[in-house]
Amino acid sequence: MIETLFHAYTPLVIWTGLGLLLFRYIPVDFPKLLSRFLYWIGIPLQILVLARQSDFSGAVGFTPAIAIFVLFVSTSLAWLTWLLLRWLSALHVKKQYFQGKNSLVNLFLLNVNSLKRSSQGSFILAAMLGNTGFVGLAMTPALISTDNNNWAVLYSVTNNVIGTYGFGVFIASYFGRSDQKNHWWIQLKDVLTVPALWAFLIGFFSRSISLPETVESGLQTAILGVIASALLLVGIRLRSIKTWQSFELALIPSLLKVVIVPMLIGLGASFFGLSGDPRLVLVLMSGTPTALSVLILAEIYELDRDLLASGIAITSVGLLLMLPLWLAWFS
């Protein structure tokens, strides 16, 4: 298990660290250009290969349904938590309910009160979407039997296709625009025109078509480049953060992402009689760190990039702390 996590996290440390180092020497527009490349070319290519190589036999109806339910729970908790924070912030400003001019609670609530609409979208995305592809699928082979690996693959595909490029794009599009410019058909258009969704359909229906070995190996190499580029973007955005306020706010969706939601899923699975590897897969996948793709959506739809970059960093560390507990309680 330790060796598996080491291999999963080594690229994260290397490429994110490179992004931190290169921040001073890159053009200002480079992060946005890199995000657009990943959104239109890199991620669709990754999804196409995943769709072609995945085995969709087995618990096809059951596993995706659970993955969608987890997305719903995560989104609902994040939305309710945000509303609670805004209410406490408004109460604090109006009635000076919390004493201590320089107290941490006071400063935090003042920070929440000053946040824009785009920060709410980032707050929800940080708690909602997990890195089930890069981190999740790297962990599960060492922790579960091969007979149950299909649970992890199906969960990851559902999270990427329906979660990130379905629900995720809808939320990013909604909070990336002002109330005056928002109409439901705009969000629907954004979702239907996501290149990753079309790439998945092409990959799914072309599984029976064999490609030359050189093409297959080239696609695998390209995917490694896509992952490296996404991690590079995370490092650049982490280096651009100038204050600790985004880290403070990111602690809350990070707590939901790697502690609260996987705990609820594990207890819920136990209540309905699920145990062993299938239960552990659901806990692991629902508790993976915040997905790298949320930072790409933030660049495309002008959301709060600092909050999402902070969330990715915090949840990546949080996974290492929570993993022993999940194994002890739910394996």
Phi, psi and omega in degrees: 000314180298319179295321179296314178296325178298315179293325180290324185267344180301310177299324180299315181292316184295307186284325174294319177298322177296321177297322177297320182286324185276354186306319184290340191250003183258153177297155182298323184277357185299315180301319180291320178295319178296320179296318179294322176299315180294320183293318186268335185235305188297304181294317175303321178297317179297317180294321180299314180294320179298318180294323180290326187262352184279145175265112185265013175279168180097219186284061186295315182281329187282308185295311177301325179297320177293318179300318178294321178297318178298319177300317179296315180297314181298315181295316181297315179297318180295317181295314180295321178296318178298316179298321178296317179296319179295322179294316178296323179295315179296320178296321180294314181295323185282317189245000183052047186295320181268127184272161179096102188299324183250018180292156181298319180297317180299312181294321181295314181293324175296323178295316179299319183295334183268358184287151180268174179301323182296332179290328177296318178299318178293322178302314181291315181298323181297326180271343190266315191255128181251159179274068184286337182279302185287311182269314184301307182289342175281329181280314193300324181301330181275348187247342181230166179285157181296334180295335182254007182294335180297331176301315182294318181297313181295321177298315181297316179299315180297316180298318182288313186281303183280322182286293186293311187259013171242278179299318183298315178294321178300312181294316179298318179295321182293312183275349177276356179238156177287163179302324184292330184262006184265128173218146187299329181288338175291315177296321179296319178297318180298320180292315184291339181258009178294123182297330181296325179294317178292325177296322178296316180298317179297316180294320182295315184275357178251015183297330181281351181268120180277137178252152176304150183300325179295324178291316180299315180293326177295321178295319178297318178295321179296323180296320176300322176294323178296315179297317179298319180295319179295319178292324176300319178297320178299314180298319179298316181289326176296320181291334182279350179290127186256341180230168179271359184298322181293325177294321179297314180291324182292342179300325185288306176297332177293321176297318176297319188290315188252358180235298189292306184297311178298328177295315178296320180294318179297316179293320178296318178298320178296319180298323181269013172087010179271137182213179176068213184300316179302319178294317180297321178300315181297320179293314181299313183292322180287343181251014178294155180301160178306135187294145176296331184295338180295329178290328175293316177298324179295323178290320182290319187253012174060050175267185182282100184288322182297319180297317181290319177297320177295320179296320178299317180294314183294315182290332177295319176288321180299326177301315181297326181284325185272337186304314178301325179292318179298318180295323181288324186267327192239358180280000000 
